Amino acid sequence: RAAKFAEAARAGTLAVFADFDRTVTRSFLADGGRGCSSHGVLEGASLLSQQCRDRASELFNKYYPVEIDVKMSIEEKIPIMNEWYEQMHALLLKEDLTRDKIRQAVADCASIQLRDGMTDFLQKCQDALPPIPVVIMSAGLGDVIDDFLRQSLPFELKPTTIVVSNRMTFDRDGILLGFSEPLLHMYNKTVSFMPEAERKLVEGKTCCLLIGDSVGDLTMADGLEADKLRVGLLNEKVEERLQQYQELFDYVSINDAPLPEICFRAIGVEQT
């Protein structure tokens, strides 16, 4: 099937949809520690009060096991995920957060890292003729993701690579006021969440490569009449979840491995 998608790439009818946390980024670090999410960049930053960081850690320990629980249905998870994000955002609003502090928190965070192979993949999508649109669709914090990509990639993102995510709103002095609505969480990701101008980037595409670490990422291209190649990154609890992932995804990569070669074949290039 990858050959069909490579053909679509050459014809300009392929789009890539990728999750961010634990997909574009690593789930685990070289020392075995857990990689940071876009929310986690702020949650662990010294610019937040210790009380806020402790509460954020408690919320992660409470809600993340629900996110990856194979025994719960998506319908059961949705209100619980909403609860998690709303509590986290309420916590952040109590802190003295500014654009500059967020930028610095990203720069200071050593535990958010690009997945091996991702830099090469994003560059090849941008440099393709015609360029392959990449939609990074994340339930995280778009402002943090933008800063991380700007600081981590050795090239500038072109207009064909976009981030669709929750956005922070700031006042004239750059102080955090709130968050965009409706909330984008890991179980309501669809093309309908894309702003109209950005939606034009993927309209009319006949093939979509989906890359994600959660079953919620399977719906990212919903709203497009397109053939989908679904690549699942099963980073942890492999034995417990492998059967489910093999049933839902076309290809499954395990244990936080580098971006699999099938992603490169699907865009019609060799992995370097």
Backbone as CSV, one residue per row, in Angstrom:
resi,resn,N_x,N_y,N_z,CA_x,CA_y,CA_z,C_x,C_y,C_z
1,ARG,0.818,-1.219,0.000,0.000,0.000,0.000,0.848,1.263,0.000
2,ALA,2.043,1.179,0.545,2.886,2.377,0.605,3.162,2.918,-0.793
3,ALA,3.249,2.022,-1.779,3.533,2.448,-3.159,2.422,3.348,-3.692
4,LYS,1.179,3.018,-3.360,0.041,3.847,-3.792,0.144,5.250,-3.197
5,PHE,0.568,5.318,-1.936,0.675,6.607,-1.258,1.850,7.412,-1.820
6,ALA,2.932,6.732,-2.184,4.078,7.410,-2.804,3.665,8.011,-4.150
7,GLU,2.828,7.284,-4.870,2.301,7.774,-6.148,1.459,9.034,-5.923
8,ALA,0.627,8.991,-4.864,-0.196,10.157,-4.511,0.686,11.344,-4.132
9,ALA,1.802,11.065,-3.454,2.729,12.141,-3.077,3.262,12.833,-4.326
10,ARG,3.649,12.041,-5.327,4.174,12.617,-6.569,3.098,13.405,-7.322
11,ALA,1.841,12.969,-7.174,0.736,13.631,-7.875,0.186,14.830,-7.095
12,GLY,0.668,15.030,-5.868,0.189,16.147,-5.055,-1.136,15.880,-4.376
13,THR,-1.473,14.580,-4.196,-2.769,14.251,-3.576,-2.611,13.513,-2.245
14,LEU,-1.434,13.633,-1.621,-1.180,13.018,-0.316,-1.081,14.098,0.763
15,ALA,-1.664,13.812,1.928,-1.475,14.661,3.113,-1.044,13.773,4.272
16,VAL,-0.237,14.333,5.162,0.217,13.620,6.357,-0.433,14.266,7.575
17,PHE,-0.995,13.428,8.448,-1.514,13.885,9.739,-0.706,13.192,10.828
18,ALA,-0.114,13.963,11.719,0.702,13.379,12.789,0.314,13.986,14.128
19,ASP,0.200,13.142,15.117,0.056,13.590,16.497,1.387,14.214,16.929
20,PHE,1.399,14.952,18.044,2.651,15.553,18.510,3.260,14.809,19.689
21,ASP,2.597,14.854,20.860,3.170,14.232,22.059,3.337,12.735,21.877
22,ARG,4.566,12.254,22.092,4.893,10.825,22.002,4.742,10.269,20.582
23,THR,4.676,11.183,19.590,4.649,10.777,18.173,5.733,11.548,17.432
24,VAL,5.538,12.868,17.288,6.625,13.707,16.773,7.776,13.674,17.780
25,THR,7.414,13.596,19.060,8.432,13.537,20.114,8.602,12.114,20.650
26,ARG,9.665,11.924,21.381,9.941,10.632,21.999,9.081,10.433,23.241
27,SER,8.734,9.188,23.501,7.981,8.867,24.710,8.931,8.695,25.897
28,PHE,10.109,8.138,25.603,11.106,7.913,26.652,12.462,8.455,26.218
29,LEU,13.255,8.851,27.182,14.583,9.393,26.914,15.623,8.277,26.924
30,ALA,16.828,8.607,26.497,17.895,7.613,26.419,18.201,6.982,27.775
31,ASP,18.000,7.747,28.856,18.287,7.218,30.200,17.105,6.443,30.790
32,GLY,16.031,6.297,30.006,14.858,5.557,30.478,13.789,6.426,31.106
33,GLY,14.117,7.691,31.336,13.130,8.608,31.911,12.017,8.923,30.920
34,ARG,10.883,9.364,31.423,9.748,9.677,30.554,9.970,11.012,29.849
35,GLY,9.731,11.029,28.551,9.819,12.273,27.789,8.684,13.212,28.161
36,CYS,8.913,14.476,27.947,7.965,15.510,28.341,6.942,15.751,27.228
37,SER,5.699,16.053,27.621,4.668,16.450,26.670,4.671,17.972,26.547
38,SER,3.861,18.511,25.627,3.804,19.970,25.485,3.212,20.615,26.740
39,HIS,2.224,19.978,27.357,1.739,20.474,28.651,2.841,20.335,29.707
40,GLY,3.552,19.203,29.640,4.576,18.904,30.637,5.720,19.892,30.657
41,VAL,5.998,20.512,29.501,7.052,21.531,29.449,6.764,22.627,30.465
42,LEU,5.502,23.040,30.548,5.130,24.078,31.512,4.951,23.506,32.909
43,GLU,4.360,22.302,32.967,4.083,21.691,34.275,5.357,21.471,35.087
44,GLY,6.459,21.190,34.401,7.705,20.915,35.107,8.633,22.110,35.190
45,ALA,8.205,23.237,34.646,9.097,24.401,34.580,9.217,25.111,35.928
46,SER,10.408,25.616,36.183,10.645,26.312,37.449,9.865,27.620,37.526
47,LEU,9.352,28.095,36.381,8.589,29.344,36.404,7.221,29.162,37.059
48,LEU,6.791,27.894,37.226,5.531,27.629,37.921,5.790,27.413,39.406
49,SER,4.794,27.713,40.223,4.930,27.493,41.660,5.036,25.996,41.948
50,GLN,5.681,25.657,43.048,5.823,24.251,43.420,4.450,23.608,43.611
51,GLN,3.521,24.353,44.157,2.164,23.847,44.375,1.511,23.444,43.041
52,CYS,1.710,24.283,42.027,1.146,24.008,40.702,1.798,22.772,40.089
53,ARG,3.122,22.680,40.202,3.838,21.522,39.637,3.424,20.224,40.322
54,ASP,3.273,20.271,41.635,2.857,19.068,42.375,1.459,18.634,41.955
55,ARG,0.556,19.621,41.806,-0.819,19.305,41.407,-0.860,18.763,39.975
56,ALA,-0.045,19.321,39.086,0.018,18.842,37.695,0.490,17.392,37.652
57,SER,1.460,17.063,38.488,1.967,15.695,38.560,0.883,14.742,39.074
58,GLU,0.138,15.185,40.051,-0.973,14.376,40.575,-2.013,14.107,39.486
59,LEU,-2.322,15.144,38.708,-3.319,15.002,37.646,-2.840,14.027,36.566
60,PHE,-1.561,14.109,36.211,-1.006,13.186,35.220,-1.121,11.745,35.710
61,ASN,-0.718,11.524,36.957,-0.759,10.167,37.525,-2.183,9.631,37.628
62,LYS,-3.142,10.533,37.763,-4.542,10.122,37.857,-5.153,9.840,36.481
63,TYR,-4.874,10.721,35.505,-5.601,10.669,34.235,-4.888,9.925,33.100
64,TYR,-3.549,9.934,33.077,-2.858,9.274,31.963,-3.170,7.774,31.891
65,PRO,-3.254,7.061,33.030,-3.638,5.647,32.948,-5.020,5.449,32.305
66,VAL,-5.912,6.421,32.470,-7.228,6.341,31.821,-7.059,6.487,30.303
67,GLU,-6.212,7.435,29.887,-5.990,7.673,28.451,-5.545,6.398,27.729
68,ILE,-4.695,5.602,28.366,-4.145,4.421,27.688,-4.805,3.114,28.125
69,ASP,-5.903,3.194,28.865,-6.606,1.989,29.346,-7.370,1.334,28.193
70,VAL,-6.984,0.103,27.834,-7.629,-0.579,26.707,-9.023,-1.093,27.052
71,LYS,-9.331,-1.182,28.332,-10.618,-1.743,28.738,-11.750,-0.707,28.706
72,MET,-11.401,0.572,28.661,-12.409,1.632,28.639,-12.722,2.047,27.212
73,SER,-13.978,2.347,26.943,-14.371,2.822,25.608,-14.009,4.299,25.475
74,ILE,-13.911,4.758,24.226,-13.621,6.167,23.972,-14.717,7.041,24.567
75,GLU,-15.964,6.586,24.450,-17.094,7.351,24.990,-16.945,7.560,26.504
76,GLU,-16.444,6.533,27.186,-16.228,6.654,28.634,-15.078,7.618,28.943
77,LYS,-14.078,7.617,28.073,-12.876,8.418,28.326,-13.084,9.915,28.087
78,ILE,-13.924,10.271,27.115,-14.033,11.672,26.694,-14.312,12.635,27.845
79,PRO,-15.349,12.413,28.681,-15.583,13.385,29.768,-14.435,13.428,30.771
80,ILE,-13.744,12.296,30.945,-12.627,12.247,31.891,-11.438,13.029,31.341
81,MET,-11.192,12.923,30.018,-10.109,13.684,29.392,-10.417,15.187,29.441
82,ASN,-11.675,15.542,29.198,-12.076,16.953,29.300,-11.790,17.497,30.694
83,GLU,-12.123,16.688,31.681,-11.906,17.045,33.087,-10.430,17.331,33.348
84,TRP,-9.564,16.456,32.834,-8.117,16.599,33.012,-7.624,17.928,32.425
85,TYR,-7.984,18.180,31.177,-7.488,19.375,30.490,-8.032,20.648,31.128
86,GLU,-9.298,20.621,31.482,-9.889,21.813,32.102,-9.216,22.129,33.438
87,GLN,-8.923,21.096,34.221,-8.243,21.310,35.495,-6.830,21.833,35.276
88,MET,-6.157,21.286,34.258,-4.791,21.719,33.979,-4.760,23.171,33.520
89,HIS,-5.687,23.531,32.643,-5.720,24.903,32.148,-6.067,25.883,33.276
90,ALA,-6.987,25.486,34.158,-7.345,26.338,35.301,-6.125,26.571,36.203
91,LEU,-5.315,25.526,36.364,-4.087,25.653,37.167,-3.142,26.673,36.545
92,LEU,-2.939,26.567,35.225,-1.999,27.454,34.544,-2.458,28.911,34.603
93,LEU,-3.766,29.111,34.584,-4.290,30.475,34.614,-4.024,31.164,35.956
94,LYS,-3.763,30.394,36.990,-3.474,30.971,38.307,-2.007,31.409,38.424
95,GLU,-1.197,30.993,37.444,0.224,31.321,37.467,0.482,32.591,36.652
96,ASP,1.593,33.210,36.897,1.956,34.447,36.188,2.697,34.081,34.897
97,LEU,1.935,33.598,33.907,2.558,33.114,32.673,2.531,34.183,31.585
98,THR,3.643,34.309,30.867,3.728,35.242,29.738,4.304,34.500,28.532
99,ARG,4.169,35.107,27.353,4.745,34.516,26.131,6.241,34.256,26.305
100,ASP,6.950,35.248,26.854,8.407,35.127,27.000,8.784,33.998,27.958
101,LYS,8.028,33.861,29.035,8.315,32.792,29.995,8.071,31.416,29.371
102,ILE,7.046,31.303,28.557,6.743,30.033,27.887,7.870,29.674,26.930
103,ARG,8.335,30.668,26.180,9.452,30.454,25.248,10.687,29.969,26.006
104,GLN,10.941,30.574,27.155,12.104,30.200,27.960,11.937,28.801,28.547
105,ALA,10.708,28.463,28.948,10.452,27.127,29.501,10.754,26.046,28.466
106,VAL,10.413,26.313,27.211,10.708,25.360,26.126,12.223,25.220,25.968
107,ALA,12.913,26.348,25.955,14.371,26.339,25.791,15.063,25.595,26.926
108,ASP,14.506,25.686,28.126,15.139,25.084,29.310,14.798,23.606,29.497
109,CYS,13.816,23.098,28.744,13.341,21.726,28.962,14.147,20.737,28.134
110,ALA,14.961,19.932,28.808,15.804,18.942,28.112,15.077,17.625,27.869
111,SER,13.890,17.473,28.456,13.222,16.164,28.371,12.117,16.099,27.322
112,ILE,12.006,17.131,26.481,11.143,17.027,25.303,12.071,16.963,24.095
113,GLN,11.999,15.856,23.377,12.947,15.594,22.294,12.229,15.021,21.084
114,LEU,12.710,15.386,19.894,12.146,14.851,18.667,12.401,13.349,18.568
115,ARG,11.430,12.618,18.070,11.614,11.189,17.811,12.699,11.023,16.744
116,ASP,13.530,10.014,16.888,14.564,9.747,15.891,13.910,9.562,14.517
117,GLY,14.440,10.233,13.522,13.919,10.139,12.160,12.907,11.224,11.815
118,MET,12.375,11.905,12.817,11.298,12.872,12.566,11.799,14.114,11.840
119,THR,12.977,14.605,12.199,13.529,15.782,11.528,13.663,15.513,10.031
120,ASP,14.239,14.377,9.695,14.439,13.968,8.302,13.093,13.859,7.577
121,PHE,12.115,13.264,8.255,10.793,13.060,7.648,10.122,14.401,7.338
122,LEU,10.116,15.317,8.311,9.464,16.616,8.106,10.152,17.405,6.995
123,GLN,11.478,17.327,6.962,12.204,18.063,5.918,11.897,17.490,4.539
124,LYS,11.834,16.151,4.453,11.542,15.525,3.155,10.126,15.861,2.675
125,CYS,9.189,15.973,3.595,7.826,16.378,3.213,7.827,17.806,2.671
126,GLN,8.562,18.678,3.328,8.604,20.081,2.900,9.350,20.256,1.582
127,ASP,10.395,19.456,1.377,11.234,19.617,0.186,10.714,18.854,-1.018
128,ALA,9.676,18.031,-0.820,9.124,17.241,-1.923,8.562,18.172,-3.000
129,LEU,8.521,17.663,-4.220,7.923,18.393,-5.338,6.761,17.585,-5.891
130,PRO,5.510,18.030,-5.661,5.122,19.202,-4.874,5.280,18.926,-3.370
131,PRO,5.342,19.986,-2.540,5.463,19.768,-1.088,4.278,18.966,-0.549
132,ILE,4.546,18.104,0.437,3.497,17.276,1.044,2.991,17.989,2.299
133,PRO,1.706,18.333,2.343,1.186,18.991,3.544,1.312,18.086,4.773
134,VAL,1.761,18.657,5.879,1.841,17.939,7.149,1.012,18.706,8.171
135,VAL,0.019,18.024,8.739,-0.812,18.612,9.786,-0.442,17.943,11.104
136,ILE,0.184,18.690,11.999,0.484,18.181,13.331,-0.720,18.531,14.199
137,MET,-1.531,17.511,14.504,-2.786,17.732,15.219,-2.621,17.238,16.646
138,SER,-2.708,18.162,17.587,-2.353,17.823,18.959,-3.367,18.336,19.969
139,ALA,-3.624,17.500,20.961,-4.459,17.899,22.094,-3.643,18.673,23.124
140,GLY,-2.396,18.949,22.802,-1.511,19.677,23.706,-1.668,21.183,23.571
141,LEU,-0.555,21.894,23.697,-0.559,23.362,23.661,0.179,23.835,22.413
142,GLY,-0.578,24.399,21.474,0.002,24.794,20.195,1.128,25.797,20.308
143,ASP,1.031,26.708,21.265,2.073,27.731,21.418,3.396,27.102,21.851
144,VAL,3.318,26.106,22.735,4.513,25.382,23.169,5.084,24.579,22.007
145,ILE,4.208,23.927,21.241,4.649,23.122,20.092,5.353,23.997,19.060
146,ASP,4.769,25.156,18.752,5.398,26.075,17.791,6.803,26.445,18.241
147,ASP,6.937,26.826,19.517,8.250,27.226,20.031,9.237,26.066,19.999
148,PHE,8.763,24.871,20.375,9.646,23.704,20.379,10.151,23.400,18.967
149,LEU,9.266,23.411,17.987,9.681,23.106,16.609,10.636,24.174,16.085
150,ARG,10.350,25.432,16.403,11.247,26.517,15.970,12.645,26.354,16.561
151,GLN,12.686,25.943,17.834,13.975,25.832,18.525,14.711,24.527,18.204
152,SER,13.975,23.479,17.801,14.581,22.147,17.661,14.934,21.755,16.233
153,LEU,14.200,22.266,15.264,14.443,21.868,13.874,15.537,22.733,13.252
154,PRO,16.410,22.133,12.433,17.489,22.914,11.812,17.028,23.630,10.546
155,PHE,15.725,23.767,10.367,15.174,24.462,9.201,13.861,25.104,9.629
156,GLU,13.416,26.077,8.860,12.162,26.755,9.174,10.982,25.939,8.641
157,LEU,9.887,25.981,9.383,8.675,25.333,8.887,8.074,26.189,7.785
158,LYS,7.683,25.516,6.706,7.034,26.212,5.589,5.523,26.214,5.819
159,PRO,4.793,27.013,5.046,3.333,27.074,5.222,2.624,25.739,4.987
160,THR,3.331,24.767,4.408,2.719,23.452,4.180,2.791,22.557,5.411
161,THR,3.471,23.004,6.456,3.519,22.260,7.729,2.842,23.117,8.789
162,ILE,1.718,22.629,9.321,0.941,23.446,10.257,0.670,22.682,11.557
163,VAL,0.404,23.441,12.602,0.060,22.872,13.909,-1.391,23.240,14.218
164,VAL,-2.223,22.219,14.403,-3.625,22.411,14.802,-3.725,21.924,16.237
165,SER,-4.013,22.838,17.156,-3.948,22.481,18.570,-4.701,23.506,19.412
166,ASN,-4.688,23.301,20.714,-5.249,24.286,21.647,-4.322,25.493,21.706
167,ARG,-4.915,26.656,21.675,-4.125,27.887,21.650,-4.339,28.725,22.904
168,MET,-3.276,29.377,23.335,-3.359,30.289,24.466,-3.743,31.681,23.958
169,THR,-4.462,32.410,24.768,-4.756,33.800,24.430,-4.043,34.698,25.446
170,PHE,-3.485,35.794,24.937,-2.674,36.694,25.762,-3.207,38.127,25.661
171,ASP,-2.944,38.915,26.690,-3.313,40.332,26.613,-2.206,41.114,25.903
172,ARG,-2.353,42.425,25.825,-1.381,43.256,25.091,0.019,43.161,25.660
173,ASP,0.119,42.859,26.943,1.431,42.752,27.592,2.006,41.337,27.526
174,GLY,1.291,40.455,26.804,1.786,39.090,26.651,1.507,38.203,27.837
175,ILE,0.549,38.566,28.681,0.198,37.748,29.858,-0.951,36.805,29.500
176,LEU,-0.839,35.557,29.927,-1.844,34.539,29.602,-3.208,34.907,30.171
177,LEU,-4.219,34.880,29.279,-5.594,35.208,29.680,-6.515,33.995,29.677
178,GLY,-6.255,33.052,28.747,-7.162,31.912,28.624,-6.727,30.970,27.519
179,PHE,-7.649,30.094,27.133,-7.366,29.076,26.122,-8.482,29.049,25.084
180,SER,-8.112,28.660,23.867,-9.088,28.601,22.783,-10.172,27.571,23.080
181,GLU,-11.341,27.811,22.522,-12.461,26.881,22.657,-13.047,26.618,21.272
182,PRO,-13.627,25.443,21.042,-13.762,24.324,21.980,-12.416,23.626,22.204
183,LEU,-12.355,22.878,23.264,-11.142,22.165,23.631,-10.884,21.017,22.655
184,LEU,-9.653,20.931,22.171,-9.241,19.794,21.347,-8.569,18.784,22.269
185,HIS,-9.169,17.609,22.411,-8.544,16.559,23.224,-8.255,15.339,22.334
186,MET,-7.710,14.287,22.902,-7.232,13.187,22.051,-8.339,12.351,21.426
187,TYR,-9.597,12.628,21.778,-10.678,11.821,21.207,-11.692,12.636,20.409
188,ASN,-11.323,13.835,19.990,-12.208,14.566,19.078,-11.412,15.185,17.931
189,LYS,-10.315,14.538,17.572,-9.453,15.050,16.502,-10.044,14.717,15.130
190,THR,-10.470,15.735,14.390,-10.964,15.557,13.021,-10.603,16.801,12.216
191,VAL,-10.788,16.703,10.903,-10.510,17.827,10.011,-11.383,19.032,10.362
192,SER,-12.556,18.787,10.939,-13.465,19.888,11.280,-12.853,20.852,12.291
193,PHE,-11.819,20.403,13.015,-11.155,21.281,13.986,-10.180,22.249,13.321
194,MET,-9.876,21.998,12.047,-8.925,22.863,11.355,-9.595,24.170,10.945
195,PRO,-8.954,25.311,11.168,-9.495,26.580,10.668,-9.698,26.491,9.158
196,GLU,-10.691,27.213,8.659,-11.072,27.080,7.248,-9.903,27.317,6.295
197,ALA,-9.091,28.339,6.575,-7.962,28.649,5.691,-6.975,27.492,5.639
198,GLU,-6.752,26.847,6.787,-5.798,25.737,6.841,-6.393,24.463,6.248
199,ARG,-7.720,24.352,6.306,-8.378,23.173,5.764,-8.139,23.048,4.255
200,LYS,-7.958,24.202,3.607,-7.723,24.199,2.156,-6.449,23.445,1.800
201,LEU,-5.534,23.365,2.749,-4.268,22.662,2.542,-4.485,21.171,2.265
202,VAL,-5.559,20.611,2.843,-5.777,19.157,2.718,-7.020,18.800,1.899
203,GLU,-7.802,19.784,1.524,-9.009,19.509,0.737,-8.636,18.874,-0.602
204,GLY,-9.386,17.861,-0.993,-9.156,17.213,-2.277,-8.058,16.160,-2.255
205,LYS,-7.397,15.960,-1.114,-6.364,14.927,-1.037,-7.045,13.553,-1.035
206,THR,-6.500,12.634,-1.800,-7.115,11.305,-1.943,-6.452,10.256,-1.060
207,CYS,-5.289,10.586,-0.498,-4.576,9.656,0.396,-4.082,10.416,1.620
208,CYS,-4.216,9.803,2.787,-3.736,10.414,4.032,-2.915,9.401,4.816
209,LEU,-1.710,9.803,5.176,-0.865,9.008,6.059,-1.103,9.510,7.476
210,LEU,-1.582,8.637,8.360,-1.836,8.996,9.757,-0.753,8.383,10.634
211,ILE,-0.153,9.176,11.505,0.893,8.696,12.415,0.526,9.128,13.825
212,GLY,0.369,8.154,14.732,0.002,8.523,16.091,0.248,7.418,17.087
213,ASP,0.254,7.781,18.364,0.499,6.789,19.421,-0.772,6.423,20.172
214,SER,-1.904,7.018,19.805,-3.157,6.780,20.513,-4.243,6.375,19.524
215,VAL,-5.202,5.581,19.984,-6.313,5.207,19.100,-7.120,6.448,18.715
216,GLY,-7.041,7.510,19.513,-7.712,8.758,19.169,-7.146,9.407,17.920
217,ASP,-5.917,9.041,17.553,-5.285,9.621,16.366,-5.828,9.027,15.066
218,LEU,-6.601,7.974,15.159,-7.150,7.329,13.966,-8.167,8.209,13.242
219,THR,-8.731,9.200,13.935,-9.790,10.021,13.337,-9.277,11.355,12.788
220,MET,-7.967,11.593,12.827,-7.439,12.917,12.472,-7.853,13.382,11.083
221,ALA,-7.973,12.455,10.133,-8.346,12.837,8.760,-9.830,12.644,8.488
222,ASP,-10.613,12.334,9.518,-12.060,12.186,9.323,-12.635,13.505,8.826
223,GLY,-13.461,13.412,7.793,-13.965,14.610,7.133,-13.422,14.725,5.725
224,LEU,-12.405,13.912,5.413,-11.864,13.837,4.053,-12.248,12.496,3.439
225,GLU,-12.623,12.522,2.171,-12.881,11.279,1.442,-11.542,10.798,0.907
226,ALA,-10.820,10.069,1.723,-9.453,9.686,1.350,-9.131,8.294,1.856
227,ASP,-8.249,7.611,1.119,-7.716,6.329,1.573,-6.699,6.640,2.667
228,LYS,-6.714,5.850,3.731,-5.848,6.152,4.871,-4.884,5.010,5.155
229,LEU,-3.623,5.355,5.378,-2.606,4.414,5.841,-2.297,4.800,7.271
230,ARG,-2.624,3.906,8.210,-2.554,4.229,9.640,-1.319,3.578,10.272
231,VAL,-0.407,4.411,10.772,0.815,3.922,11.409,0.713,4.213,12.904
232,GLY,0.699,3.144,13.716,0.572,3.282,15.161,1.901,3.124,15.866
233,LEU,2.192,4.022,16.776,3.426,3.964,17.568,3.043,3.532,18.982
234,LEU,3.277,2.281,19.267,2.906,1.707,20.566,4.124,1.798,21.478
235,ASN,4.145,2.833,22.309,5.355,3.163,23.057,5.526,2.391,24.359
236,GLU,4.421,2.014,24.979,4.510,1.349,26.277,3.313,0.425,26.476
237,LYS,3.403,-0.414,27.538,2.373,-1.428,27.791,2.072,-2.220,26.515
238,VAL,3.142,-2.667,25.875,3.040,-3.297,24.560,2.222,-4.586,24.595
239,GLU,2.549,-5.479,25.506,1.837,-6.760,25.558,0.345,-6.568,25.768
240,GLU,0.011,-5.623,26.623,-1.374,-5.368,26.983,-2.182,-4.778,25.819
241,ARG,-1.513,-4.003,24.962,-2.243,-3.245,23.952,-1.964,-3.652,22.506
242,LEU,-1.021,-4.569,22.285,-0.589,-4.894,20.925,-1.739,-5.397,20.051
243,GLN,-2.553,-6.282,20.574,-3.638,-6.838,19.769,-4.596,-5.739,19.305
244,GLN,-4.954,-4.839,20.218,-5.846,-3.737,19.862,-5.233,-2.873,18.757
245,TYR,-3.947,-2.556,18.878,-3.284,-1.711,17.887,-3.181,-2.424,16.538
246,GLN,-2.899,-3.716,16.558,-2.801,-4.458,15.302,-4.146,-4.538,14.588
247,GLU,-5.221,-4.502,15.346,-6.556,-4.528,14.746,-6.938,-3.175,14.150
248,LEU,-6.458,-2.090,14.758,-6.892,-0.752,14.364,-5.952,-0.043,13.391
249,PHE,-4.661,-0.325,13.493,-3.673,0.324,12.628,-3.223,-0.637,11.529
250,ASP,-2.752,-0.078,10.412,-2.236,-0.903,9.314,-0.809,-1.369,9.596
251,TYR,-0.088,-0.594,10.392,1.297,-0.921,10.739,1.529,-0.453,12.166
252,VAL,2.201,-1.278,12.970,2.467,-0.916,14.367,3.962,-1.005,14.653
253,SER,4.497,0.070,15.198,5.886,0.116,15.648,5.863,0.128,17.174
254,ILE,6.747,-0.646,17.812,6.673,-0.782,19.270,7.901,-0.194,19.980
255,ASN,7.712,0.030,21.277,8.795,0.415,22.195,9.502,1.718,21.827
256,ASP,8.711,2.713,21.399,9.266,4.052,21.181,10.435,4.039,20.198
257,ALA,10.314,3.214,19.152,11.375,3.081,18.147,11.446,4.333,17.269
258,PRO,12.515,4.484,16.488,12.559,5.596,15.527,11.364,5.536,14.580
259,LEU,11.072,6.645,13.933,9.960,6.683,12.981,10.133,5.555,11.965
260,PRO,9.115,4.696,11.806,9.300,3.520,10.952,9.487,3.849,9.471
261,GLU,10.190,2.970,8.808,10.559,3.161,7.409,9.343,3.285,6.495
262,ILE,8.224,2.657,6.870,7.024,2.725,6.032,6.546,4.171,5.844
263,CYS,6.809,5.039,6.820,6.412,6.447,6.693,7.178,7.116,5.555
264,PHE,8.441,6.769,5.423,9.257,7.332,4.336,8.835,6.751,2.991
265,ARG,8.570,5.446,2.977,8.130,4.821,1.720,6.803,5.406,1.257
266,ALA,5.931,5.737,2.214,4.616,6.279,1.869,4.691,7.680,1.273
267,ILE,5.786,8.402,1.541,5.943,9.722,0.908,6.899,9.658,-0.298
268,GLY,7.323,8.422,-0.631,8.092,8.202,-1.853,9.553,8.544,-1.775
269,VAL,10.145,8.436,-0.572,11.583,8.743,-0.434,12.272,7.636,0.365
270,GLU,13.579,7.636,0.298,14.398,6.722,1.084,14.710,7.366,2.423
271,GLN,14.731,6.542,3.474,15.116,7.033,4.800,16.633,7.224,4.833
272,THR,17.095,8.378,5.351,18.556,8.608,5.383,19.070,8.474,6.811
